[in-house]
Amino acid sequence: MNIFGAITSGLSSIGNVMHKSVNGLLGYEGLEVINPDGGEEDAQEEAKKGRWKQEDRDSYWKMMHKYIGSDVTSMVTLPVIIFEPMTMLQRMAEILEYADLLNKADECNDPYLKMVYATSWAVSIYFAYQRTWKPFNPILGETFEMTNHEGISFISEQVSHHPPMSCGHAENEHFMYDVTSKLRTKYLGNSLDVYPVGRTRVTLKKTGEVLDLVPPPTKVNNLIFGRTWLDSPGEMVMSNLMTGDKAVLYFHPCGWFGSGRYEVDGYVYNKDEEPKLLMTGKWNSSLSYQPCDMEGEPLPGTELKEVWRVADVPENDKFQYTYFAHKLNSFDTAPQKLLSSDSRLRPDRCALEQGNLSKAGVEKTRLEERQRAEKNHREATKQEFTPKWFQLTGEITSTPWGDMEIYEYNGKYAEYRMEVEASPSAADIDDKNLDFNPWQFEESQIRGA
């Protein structure tokens, strides 16, 4: 039985009873008027954002209705108007905005509070993920690097084109974050179900504990007609593979008039499946925890303690970016001698960021056509693509949505960065790691744009 299966078989009865009571018990109601099925007024609001005009919607619907029921992860060419100026590789780094929670988890001696910190970190990304713009799919071999945040060195790489798969590795003095990501989708007409087939693990350096994350699926509502919005109903499970402790949080589905939207609650359990701490809050604002008894009720004399709160965000930002999301596109977070394959240098992304949709569309088409040509060439010459910073392990992991092969970080990126830092001049570094330039122009051309 896989990890998720073991958890759900052991906890489903107690978990289903408990998660229904926590938010009501602690007073989280939070109603927001929303029409889950969209409407004409919602469609007009979306058009004001520069997304869909009615004729665009009609044309797109004619093209897409034949894919209903299909996995459209890589089979459909999408119009650039629905994209944001960021790639999936950058999205993999965005979860590190609140990396201080992992620093605290590493420093924490209380095993259950440690799980609260780590699980709050996993929940924190959902505030950013409520953006409904689509990130660009990376091309094969594309990378993204990040420095200058919580002492972290981060590298991600697109390791497979079909199926699309991305890998990421982050590290500082407190933790390592490793992810192999592959999405599976089901297109339902005006909505899209997204299943996170992948593996996300955090290693805490102080104790060597490994935490394994299984996130809930996501549903994109009103994809073509109405106001697009996201929901992630279901369970998130964070497991400590060393101690057997686990956190199980339930993301409430959004009902009519917004009832239950954003709400998340659950418990930290010990290895014997006994609840120790309850967690509750809203994934778009804050999370708190409180000691509880064996029935999941708050212990007398205790109170809720806030563990995470969303940071201030820019007002009326065109793409609903956080300040951290803007930093991911900035060269302020780029290391010295940025890899030529970095997402910041991607021409369609850059054009969209500058507001030039026409150029963005042309560049996106050019990159997609070139990628198809390169794929055909590899097949004709019987060549296989080899990732530069990650390697295939041969390990297969089970997820609630299917099995997948696992890539691991090969350590070469850290060696390369040490070489760069030790050199008096970045220009002296051997360019053997920089020979892949998918964009066919230099970094200076983008920095000066």
N, C-alpha and C positions, 0 to 999 in steps of 0.2 A: 504493500500500500504506500502511495506517495505521502509526502509530508502533509499536504493539504487534506488528503483523504483521512489520514490519521487524526488530524485536528478536528475536522468536522464530525467524524463519527463519535469522538469522545466528548465533544462540547456542544453538539447541536441542541440537545434537549435542554441543558442548563442555559446555554447562550441565548436560545430563542426566547426563553421566558424573561431573562434578565434584560436584554437590550431593549425590550419593549417598554420597560418601566423606568429606566434611568432618567431620560430627558423629562418625562412627565413628573417624576419624583422631584427633580431639581429645578423645575420651572422654566425649561427652554420651550418656548412655543413658536415665536418668530414667524408670523405669517407675512407673506408677501404676495400681492396680487399678481398672478401670472396666468396666462392661458397656455397650457402645455401644448395645445394643438395649433398655436399661432393664430393669425388673423390678418385682415387687410391692413389695419393700423400698424401692426407689428412689421408687416412687409414694407410699409412706407418708411418706418423708422430705420430699417436695415438699409434701404436705398439711400437714405441721408448719410449713412456711414460710408458710402462709396462702394457698397457691395453689389447688390443685384438691382438691376432695372427689370421691369416686368418682362420686356422682350428677351432679356438674358435668361430669366428664370424659365420662360416657356421653351426656349431653345435647348437649355440644359436638361430640362425634364424630358424632352423628346429623345435626347441622346441617352439618358440614364435609366429610363424605365425598363429597358431590356435587361438590366443587370440586377433587378430585384431578386433577392435571395442569394446573391453571389458574394464572394470575398473579393473586394475591389482594391485590395492593398496596393497592387502594382499593375493592374490591368487597364486602368482608365487614365487618360490624360486630362488633367483638370485645368480650368482657366485660372490665370494668375490673379484674377480679381479676388479670389477667396483666400489667398495666401497672406501670411505675415512675413516680414523680412527676417526670418530666423529658420534654421534647419533643425531636423530632429536631433542632430548631434549636439546642438546648443541646448535643446530642450533637456537632454540627458544631464547637462551641467546645471540646469536651472534648479534642480532639487537641492543643490548645495547652498542655496541662499541662506538657509538657517542651519548651516553646518555647525554652528556653536552648540546646538542641541546634541550633536554627536560628540563634541568635545566634552560636554558635561556628562554624557553617558559613560565615556571612557574614564572620567575622574570619579564617578559615583561608586560608592561601596555598597549601597543598598541595591540588591539584585532586582527588586520590583520597580523602584524608582528609575533604575537604569533602563528598564523596558519602557517606562513612561516617556523618558527623554527620546529614546530611539524611535518609538512609534509616533510621537508628536512630530519628529523630523519627517517621517514618511507621509504624514497627513498634510504637512505645511505646503507641499507643492500643489495641492489642489486649488488653492486660491489662484495661483498663476494659471493653472490648467483650465479654469473656467473661460479663458479666452476662446473664442470660437473661430478665430482665423486658423488656417491650416499651415503648419510649418512645411518648408520644402523637404522633399525626400532627398537625402544625400546621394551623390553618385558614388560609384564603386571607388574606394580608395580615398574619398574625401575625409578630412580630419577637422577637429576643433581642439584648440588648446586654451587653457585658462590658468592664470596665476593671479597673485595679488588679492587673494580673498581667503581669510582664515588660515594663511600659511599653506594653502592647498596647491598642489600641482595636479592638473587634470588633463587627460588626453582621451579623445574618442575617435573612432574610425569606423567607416562603413566597410564591413567585411564581406558582405554578400549582396548581390544585386537582385537575384530572384531565388528564394524569397528575400525581401529586403531585411537585412540584419545589421544592427549596430552594436558596437562594444564601447564601454567606457571604463576608465580607471582613474580614481582620485586618491590622493594620499597626503596626509600631514602628520604631525607628531602624535596625534591621538588615534587616528583611524585610517582604514582603507575602505574605499567604496568601489565595488566591482559590479558591472551590469552587462548582461547580454540581452539584447532586446529584439523581439520579433513580434509584430502585431498581426492579429487575425481579425478580419472584419466581416460583417454581414450587412449588406445594403438592403434596406427595407422600404425604399421609396423616398419618403420625406424624413427618414431617420437612418442612423448608422450605428450599429453595435460594434464596439471596439473591445477586443479581448487581448489583454497583455500577456501573450505567450512569451515568457522570458524568465530570467533569474536575476534577482537583485540581492546582493549580500554586502554586509558591513562587518569588518573585522576590527574589534576594539584592541588597541595595541597593549594596553596595560595588563590585560588578563588573557588575551588571545581568543576571547569569545567571538564566535561567528553568529551573526544575526541574519536570518533569512526572511525576506519580505515577499508576501503574495498579495498584490493589490486587487481591488474589485474591478470588474469591467466598467466601461464607460458607454453611455448612450448619448449620441449627438442628435438632438431633437430639432425639428423644423429646418432640416438641412437646405431645402430649396424654398419652401413657402412658409412665411411667418418669421418670427424672431428666433434666430438660432440660439440654443442654449444647451448646456451640458449637464448631465446628471451621472452619478457613479453609485447606483444602489447596489448594496451587497456587503460582504465581509472583507475586511483587511486583516491579514494575519501576519504578525511578526513573531518569529520563533527564535529562541536562543538554542542553537544546536548543541551547545556544551552542557547547559544546565537543565534543559527541558522546560524552562519557563516560557510563557508565550503571552502575547497580547492579542485579543480578538476584538476588533472594533466594527460596529455595524453602521454603514452609511445609509441613512434613511432615504427612500425615494421621494421625489417631489410629487405631491398630489395637487389636486385642483386648488387654486388660489394660493399656491405655494406652501401648503401645509407640509411640514417636515423637511422642507428644502434646507440644505446645508448641514442638517443635524447629524452628529456622529456621536456614538457612545459605545461603551463596552467595558471590558475588564482586563486586568493583568492577572494571569493565573500562574500558580506554581506548577511544578512537574506532576503533582497529584491532581491537577485540574481544579484546585481550590481557588476561588477569587480572593485576591489580596488588595487590589486597588481598583476603584472604578474610575473611568475616564469619561468625560462628557464635554460637549461644546459644539462649535460649528466650524466646519473646515474652511470657511471664508473669513473667519475672524479670530477665534481663540480656542484653546483647549485647557481644561483643568483636570485635576485628579483629587481623590479623597480616599483614605483607608475605608475598607468595608468589612462586613462580617461574612460568615459562610453562606448567607443567603443573598449576598450582594447589596445589603443595606448599609448606608453610611454609619460608621462607628460613632456612638455618642461622644460628644466633646470634640469632634473633629470638624473641619470645615474644608470647603473646596479651596485648592491652591492653583493659581494659574501657572501653567508651564510654558505656554506659547501664545503669542499674539502677533497678528499680521502687522508688518511694518507699514509706515505711511506710503502712499502711492501717488504718482502724478495725477493731477486733475485733468479730465477730458483728454487723456492720451489717445491718439488715433487708433492704436492697436491694443489699447488696454494693458500696456506694458507696466511692469513694476520698475522701480529705479534699478534693481538688479538686472532685469532683462535688458535694459538699455546698456548696462555695463558689459553684458555678454557680446554685444555688437561693437563695443568700443575697443580701440587698441590699448586702452588703459589696462585691460585685463590680459593683454597678449604678451607672451614672453619675448625676450630678445631673439632675433632671427626666427621669426614665425615660419612654420612649415608652409611651403607654397600651396599645399592642398587645403589650407584652412578655410572654413565656411565664411569667415569675414571677407575673403577675397572673391567669393562667388559672384559673378557678374549679375545674374538675375536677382539675387538677394539684394545686392547693392543698389540696383536700379529701382527696385520696389521701395527700398528704404528712402531713396531720394524722390519718390513720388512719380517716377517715370514708368507707368504701367506698360506702355507700348514697348519700350526697350526691354523691360523685364520679361514680357511675353516672348519676344524674339530670342533673347538669351536663353530662356528656359527651353524653348524648342530646340535651339542649337545644341545645348548640352545633352538633351534627351536623345537627339538623333545621333550624336557622336558616341554616346554610350552604347546605343544599339549596334552601331557599326563596329565598335571595339569588341563587343560581345560576339558578334558574328565572326570577327577575325580570330578571336581566341578559339572558338569552336572549330573553325576551319583548319587552324594550325595545331589543334589539340593542346593548347596551352591552358593552364589553370591560374587564376588570380591568387596571389599570396599576400595576405595582409602584412603590413610592416610592423605594427606595434602589438598585435594579438595573434594567438595561434590556436588552432582547433585542437581540443583535448581528446576527442573520441568519447567523452562522457555525454550521456543522454540524461536529461532531467525531465521529470514529469510535472506538468502544471494542470490546473483544472480545465484548461482549454487545449491540451495537446502536449506531445513530447517535443523537445527541441535539443539540438546539439549545443554544446557549450564551448565558447572561446575563452581563453584566459590571457591576461596581460603577460607579455614575454620579458618585461624588464628593460628592453632596449631603449625606451624613451627616456628613462631616468639616466641611463648611461650617456645618451646624446646630450641631454640638458647639462649634465656635469661637465661635458666637454666644452659646451658653449660658454658656461660660466667661468671655466678655467682659462679660457682664451682671452688674451688682451684685446682682440678684435674679432667680432663675429665673422668678419670677412675671411678670416684665416681658417675657418672651419671647413672641413671637407664636405662637399655638397652631396655626398653619396645618399644621405637621407632626404635630400630636398629635390631629387631629380623628377619627382612627379608633380607637374604643374598643370592640372586639368583646365585651368582658366586661361592659360596661354598669354598672360601678361604679368607684370611685376607688382609686388606689394606697394611700391611707391606710387603707382598709378591710382590705387584705391585710397591710400592715406592722403593723397593730395586732392582727391575728388571733392 
